Amino acid sequence: MHEEPSAPARTMAPHPSSCPAPTPAGHDATTTERGSFCLARCTCGWTGPARRSRDRARTDAAEHLAAS
């Protein structure tokens, strides 16, 4: 019988300094897609404009969180 080698154990690496800061209380912005458009939404009810650029929608979300 052939045995597969076991996978190495996973360890948790520290967060790099480039990680975004924790979101303010009550705010968690994400992006969603609607057809060919992408828009940013937040749990506080804020919605950004529909964008064709996913990167711009992510920037809208980051700007919202920074202003909160």
N, C-alpha and C positions, 0 to 999 in steps of 0.2 A: 504494500500500500504506500502511496506517495503522500507525504505531508507537506503542506504549504508552510513556508517560514512565517513566523508571527510578525506582525507589523510592529515597528518601533513605537514605544509609548509616546503619546502626545504630551507636550508640556505647554504651559501657558507662557507666552512671551509677554514682556511688559509692553504697554502701549507706546508706540513711537511718539515723539513730540509733534508730529504732523497730524495726529488725530484731532478731530474737532472737539471743542470743549463740550461738556454736558449741556443739554438743552435746558432752558429756563423752565421752571415749574409750569405745567399746563400747556406747554408748547412742544409739539413733536411734528416737525414738517417732513413730508415725504413727497415724492413725485408720482403721478399716475399718468397713464396714457389713455387717450381717447382718439382712436383712429391714428392719423398721422401727427397728432398733436400731443404734447406733454405739458402738464401743468403741476404746479406746486400746491400742496394743501397742508393745512395745519390742524391739529386737534382743537385749537381755539376757535375754529370756524373760518379763518382766513383762507382765501383761495387766490392764487396768482393768475396772471393772464395765460391763456393757452399759447404755447410756443412750439415751433417746429424743431427747435434745438433743445435736446435734453439737457445739455450743459447749461444753457441759459435758464431753464426751469430750475435746475439745482441751485444756480446762483440766486434766483428769486427766493428760494427757500432759505438759503443761508443768510441773505439780507434781512428777511423777515425775522429770523431767530436772533440776529444781531441787534435788531431794532427793539426787540421785546424786552 
